[in-house]
Amino acid sequence: MIKKNNRIFKIGELPYLELKYSEAFQECSQKHYHNLVCFLALKNAHAKVIINDKEITLEKDKLVVINPNEVHYSISDEKTKDYYVIYLDRQWYKELQNHIYETDDILALPNEIKNEDLCNKFFELFDFIYEQNDVIEKELNLLEFLKEVFSSYINKNEIIKIDNTTTIAKEFKEYIENNISSKLTLTQISNVLGFSPFHIIRVCKQDFGLSANAYIVNKRVHRAKKLISDGWDIVDAANEVGFYDQSHLSNVFKKVFAITPKAYQKDIQKSLSKERDKNEI
């Protein structure tokens, strides 16, 4: 196995892609969802991933897939080894599927794929992307892997309609996105949207699978992660997205991404620097 100095690895030329590796499985204890597709694999022992309230065992020779906007969290109750994750941007993934299947939606993959051969290919793909190979070769290997996954496991009848929410939910989502820096309250939001706080609470649970507060916090921490990835200072990122301070951001960030903002920032900077040095050579 290649020695991996980074927990997080990004490539400047492939902004839709992010890798994560850790020697042991890292819990994400807070319910959340991503605007991403996540492929998870573990080389030894077991961990539990709860996706849309369904408990799934992450174990040897099994890929776990988290489709976009699936509410999830994870727990580990034993010593695990070698945890790998590949994250793909939802929009890039959606456009790829659109070209292949001529659909305007995202076609779901099963959350569990028990396939030793495919797992081995996943680890090989991860290492190939992590190594100093040509960027176009990394892309080709990724597309070849996805082609095999799609051909065997895609369900053309199981569609993830990302924007298939009620009008109230869409208005709530838009308001949060436009006012992410503000100190938001349910009373304030309900007055602006013209719905009672109780109605908003019910709609959030129904359409997003999260409480109103959890949805807002989820939006904030993902926006902060994007800003930090883009080079923002952590304190500035925390202020920009409405966290009380850096400590508040760090607490939530670790529960959702299983890494501190500072460690994430350091790994991003290191991986991008590594790619720049390679290109200069």
N, C-alpha and C positions, 0 to 999 in steps of 0.2 A: 504494500500500500504506500502511496506517495505521502510523504510527510506534509501535512497541511498546517501552515503557520497561521492561517486566517480562519476565523469562524464564519466570517461573511466575505464573499468574493463577488465583485462586479467587474464588468468590462465596459469601458467607455463607449465602444462602437456597438455594443449590444445592450442598450439601456432597458430593454424589456426583460432582461434575464438577471437573476440573482441566485447565488449558491450559498448554502449554509452547511457547515460541518461542525460537529462537536464530538469529543471522545465519548461522551455519554448523552443519553436523551435528556433534553431540556424541557421541563414542563412549561406550558403556557396556561396558567391557572384561571385566567379571566375569559369569560365568554366573549367571543369577537368573531368578525368575519373579515375577509380580505377581498380587494378588487384584483385578485390574483388566482391563478391555478397553482396548487401546491402538490408536488410529488414527494412523498416521504418514504424513507427506507431505513432499516436498522439491521446491522449485521449480527448482533447477538442479543439474547434475552427478549423481554417483552415490555411494552408500554401500552397505555390505553389512550385512544383518541375518541372523544365524544363528538359526533357530527350530527347536527340536527336531532339531538337527544338520543341518538343511537350509539351504543358503545362498540367500538371496533378495536381489535387487538393488533397492534403493530408488532410484527415479529419477523424472524428470519425467513427469507424467500417470499415476502409479501410486500407489495407496493400499496401504500395508502394514498388515495387521491382526494384532495379537498377541492371541489368545484367552486367557482366564484360565488361569493355571497352565502356560502353555507356556514351557519353559525357553529362554532366548535371551540373546544378547549382540550387540554390533555393532562394526563397524570402518569406518573411512573412509580411503581412500588417495588422495584428491584434494581440491582446494578446492571446497567445497560452499557453497550459498547458500540461505537462508530455509528453515529446518527447523521444521515444525509438528507438534505432538502434541496429541491430545485423549485424556484418560484418563477412563474411566467406572468407577465402583465396581461390583464384581462382583455384589453383592447387588441393587443397584438394577437393573442390566442383566438379571439373572436373573428378577426379578419382572416386568419389562417383557415379556420373552419368554414368561413363564408366562401372562400375560394374553392375549397375542396367539395363542400356539400351544397353550395348555392342556397344557404340559409341566412336569414338575418338574425338568428338567435344563436345561443351557445348550446351545443349538444353535450349532454352530461356523460361523464365516465363513472363507472361504479366506484364506490369508495374503497373497495377491497379488490385487489388483483393478486391472487395467489399463483405465482408463476416464477419458478426459480431462474429459468433462462432470462426472462425479462428483467428480473431483479439484478442479475449479473450485468446485463447490458446497461441498466441504469447506473450502476457503480462505475462501469467503464466510461460511460458518457460523462459522468461527473468529473472523473479524473482527467479525461481528455480536455474538457473545457477548462479545468483548473490549470493544466499544464501550459507551457508556452508553445502552443500550436497556432497556426494561422487562424485568424478570426473567421474567415469564410469556411474553413474546415470544421470549426466548432459549430457554426450554423448548420452545415450540412449533416453533421452527426446528430445534432438535436432534431432536425427535421426528419431524419431517417428513423430515429427512436419514436417520435410522435406518430409517424406514419404507421409503424408497427402496432402501437398502442391503439390508434384509431381503428385500424382494420380489424382488430380482434375484439375490441371492447366497447366501441362507441355504440350508443343506442339512439338511432335516428328518431325514435318516438319520445324520448325523454329530453325535453327541452327546458333550458334554464332561461326564463324570460326575465332578464335583469330589471327591466323597467315596467314589469307587469305589476304595478302597485295601484292603490286607490289614488284618487285625486288629492285627498287630504295628505296621504303619505308623500306624494310628489312635492306638494307645497311645503310640507315640513322639511323634507330633504333639501329642497332648494334654499329655504330660509336658513337652515343650519350652515350650508356651504357658503352662503353669502355673508354670514355673521359669525363665522367660526372664532374670530378674535374676541368677541364680546362675552361678557359674563351673562350667560343665558339663564332664564328661568321659565318654567312651564307657564306661569301666569302671563309673562311678557309674550311668549310665543303664541299662546292661545288668543290673546287680545289682538295680535297682528293678523293671525289667520282666521279669526272669527269662529273658533271651535272651543269647546270646553276642555280644560286640562284632562278630564277623565276620558274624553273622546280621543284625544291625542295619545294618551297612555295606551288605550285599547288598540288603536291603529298601529302604533309602533310595534307592539307585541305581535300583532297579526301579520303585518307586512314585512317587518325586518327581523322578527324573532328575538328582539332585544327590547329591554325597557327603553324609554325615551332618554334617560340619562346615560345608559350604556351605549346607545346609538351615538349620542353626541360625543362621548369620551372616545369611542371607537374611531369616529371621524377625525377627532383632534389628534390622536396618537398616530394615525396613518399619515395625516398631513405633516406632522412633525417629522416622521421618519423620512418622508420624501424631501423635506427641506434640508435635513441633516445630510442625506445622500447627495443633495445638490450643492453641499458645501457651506450651509448656514452654521453659525455658531449655535450651540445647544441652548443657551439662555435666550437668544433671539428667537429661535424656533419655538421654544416653550411660550414665550410672550405672544408670538404671532398667531398661535392657534388657540389661545385662551386658557392655558394652564396657569395655575396660581404662581408657580415658580418652577425652577429646574428640578427641584426635589419631587414635586408633584408629577412632572413629566416622567422622571426616572422610575418612579414607583409603578406607574401604569405601563410604561414602555417595557419594563422587565416582565410584567405579568402577561403581556400580549406577545412579545417577541423573544422572550427568554434570554435577553441580553440587555445590558445597560446602554443608554444612548451614547455614552462616552466610548465604550468598547465597540459599539457599532460604527461610530464615526472613525475610530482609529483603524478598524479593519477595512472600511470603505476606502479611506485615504491610502492605505498600504496597497490594496489590490489595484487601484487605479494607477498608483505610482509604478507598480510592478509592470503593468501593461505599457505605460509610457516608456519605461526603460527598455523594454523588449522591442518596441517599435523603433526607438532611436538606434538600437543596435542593428 
